[in-house]
Amino acid sequence: MKNSFGLDLAGYSTGRSTLAMAYKDKKEIHVDILNGHQFEKKFEGKNKLDNMTKGELACIQCLLQKGNLYIDIPIDLQGLPHPSKPQYIWELRKRPIDEHLDGLPPLADKIGSPVARMQNIWSLLRKQSGEDPLAESIFETYPAASLSKSEHDSEGYKGTAEYSDSTWKGKLSSKGDEKKENVKLADILNNLSWTADEGFPLNHDEFDAAICALTGLGKQLKGNALQKEMNDKLEGNYSLPRGYVLLKEIPKNVILDRRNYQSRLASE
């Protein structure tokens, strides 16, 4: 089994895009959070686009030489913002899978920037190779939905936790809402029995990237099965976005580490 990579993509100005690599070593499942990659760099609107996209394409091509890439961002927009023959108001702003899984509208302000970023990257990848990697080596996934499929509460886990004394603990905070989110993430990690080195911190973006990467190693919900589930709920006859997959179950006992992107891939 090849390595599997997960990218939790954010906008250019945040520097919060996170990258993870999942792999099996004998019977153990590992996820390395990768630092020092192109996608975690911050850029502003006045920066030249070419300066960023060259690095993005080089990073993705390097990843695809080692394994498949699973990305937490809408890719195939299925005609948005002008879908074919919409019947319901939600169809003007969401894809059917987004409505089914209660995902964010792809073109809204919360994820509109990273969606635009991904659309540019996807276009350039097709031009560069003359082929479309979507559904072949690049896939879209949704970590929160994979958590729900695994019977974990996917609400309110957008915090930070730390592994200490063989357990995950929410990062200390004086803010009530932030404290709850930190504790929620820690609870999920403890329920999953994930482990790491003493003092290892993990934020929700890194956790999402880890789930994305694990999607390439675990049992997937996709194709006809996912489409039927979606259409049964929506009482319609809709198609899935190309390359859309979920995890049926989040693996337990995953071992986490943090590694430099370049040195980690060079060791493969």
Secondary structure, DSSP 8 states (H G I E B T S, - for coil): --EEEEEE---TTT---EEEEEEEETTEEEEEEEES-GGGS---TTS-HHHHHHHHHHHHHHHHHHEEEEESS----TTTTS-SS--SGGGGT--HHHHHHT---TTSTTTHHHHHHHHHHHHHHHHHHSS--BTTTEEE--HHHHHHHTT---SS--SEEEEETTEEEE---SSHHHHHHHHHHHHHHHHHT-B-STTEEEEHHHHHHHHHHHTTTS-EEEHHHHHHHHHHHHTS-----TTBEEESS--SS-EEEEEEHHHHHHT-
